[in-house]
Amino acid sequence: MIHMDCCAPTNREGRGTNRTSCPHCGKNGRHVPLITLKSLLKPAALATLDPECDYAFCPNPSCETVYFASDGPLTFAVGDLKVPVFQKDSGMDVPVCYCFDWTRERIVQAVRHGGEPLQEIKAQVQAGRCSCEVNNPQGACCMGNVAEFIRQVSSS
Ligand SMILES: [Zn+2]
């Protein structure tokens, strides 16, 4: 029996620790829910999606591949997504937090003016308003990326 879980990505939570390597760069990828690909792929790429595969996200900044099937040959590259991918695009206009549109530039400005973007994002997450699995290409919460980016900004 094929289990369709398009409306319940957390059903596959148990597989989240699966590690498979990117067919292009060999780096380990992290499992992403199918709903993330369905939400973020451009129509032409979506039209080639095999919904019965498991997919992983390649976080390697120097690799063009964003998603790859861990049990098939299918891959999707940066150009197949509707949004720029934080890990693979160092532009200042690229979101770090996709749900609440915190771009690198907005975070830098906020930190410079004494703001606490991490606390603001955390409050939204705690209020249950984030939807990382359909907004963030990595299919998971951005808080780690935000914290890391703020560390970089603050130490430079
Ligand atoms: Zn890769």
Boltz pocket constraint, residues with backbone or C-beta under 6 A from the ligand:
constraints:
  - pocket:
      binder: B
      contacts: [[A, 22], [A, 23], [A, 24], [A, 25], [A, 26], [A, 27], [A, 58], [A, 59], [A, 60], [A, 63], [A, 64], [A, 65]]
      max_distance: 6.0
